[in-house]
Each structure stands twice: as structure tokens, then as C-alpha cells.
Amino acid sequence: MLALRPNCECCNKDLPPTSVDAMICTYECTFCRDCVDSKLHGVCPNCGGNFERRPVRPEVKLLKNPPSETRVFKPTGCA
């Protein structure tokens, strides 16, 4: 199950579980769409993979399977 990380690793923008701006790679590295397009040019700085839009977990399922609260912020890795 996806962790649904709460923020962009590059700019620290909040990415709630309902966000359509959240992008993930195969390892669930999480970035906002703006950083993926303008800074990362579609390539994950951690693994070198591509990004896909993170699916939105239905609200009723969030009660049983809540999103992660662990923030990952690595601004030096996305310049």
C-alpha cells in the first residue's frame, strides 16, 4: 500500500492525500508536479526513474489506512 507521503521532497509543499499535484516514482519518492516539471525534468533525483501521478485514496479508506505523517525534505537534491 502506498505511504501517501505528506509533502514534496524538493520544496516542502504540503501534498494531502487528496492532492492531484502529487507525483511519485517507483520507490514512492514524492514531489509536487511543479518541481517534477520545472526542476527535475521528469527524472527522480533519488533513483533516476520517472514519475506518475499519485493515486488518490478514497476518503473512507483513509480512516483504516491513514497517510504517512513522516516528512522527507531534501532541497539540496533537487536543485
N, C-alpha and C positions, 0 to 999 in steps of 0.2 A: 504494500500500500504506500502511496506517495506521502511524504512527510508534510507537504504543503508549508514550506518554509515561509516565514513572515516578512521577508524583506529582500531587496536587491543587494547582492554581494558587492556591487560596484558603487552605487550612490546612496544606499541605505533607505531607499524609498520603501514605505510600507506596501506590502502586497498581500492583502487579506485573502482568505480562501475563495472569495467570490471575484477576485480580480481577473479581468481578461487581458491585463498587461503583463502578467507573469509568464516568463519563458523559462524552460528547463532543458538541461541536456540529459543524456542517458544516466548520469550519476546524480541527477536531481540538483545540480548546481542551479541556483535560482537568480535570475536577473530580470529587470524590467525591460519592456520592449524598446524603450528609448536607448538604454545602454547597449542592448544587443545590436541595434541598428547603427547607432552613431559612434560608439566607442569600440565595440568588439567585432563589428562587421560580420556577425553571424557565427563566430567561432568561439567556443568556450575557452577562456584563458587557463582553466584548470586541467582539462583533459583533451582539448583540441577538437572536440566533437561539435556537432551542430545543435541548434535549438529548435524546440517545438513549443507551441502554446501549452501552458499547463492546464489540464482539465479542471473544471470547477466541480467540486464535490457538493452534491445536493445538501442543502441546509439541514434537513432531517438526519442525514448521515453524520454531520459534524458533531452531533451530541454523543454518539457512540465512538466515533473516530475523530477526535479533535485535531486541528492543525498543530504543527510544531510551534513552540514558543522560543526556540533557540535561534538567535540572530547570528548570521555569518556576515561579516563586513570586512572586505579586503580591498580598499580603494587603490592600493599600490599595484594590485594585479590586473587592473582594468584600464590603465592609462594608455 
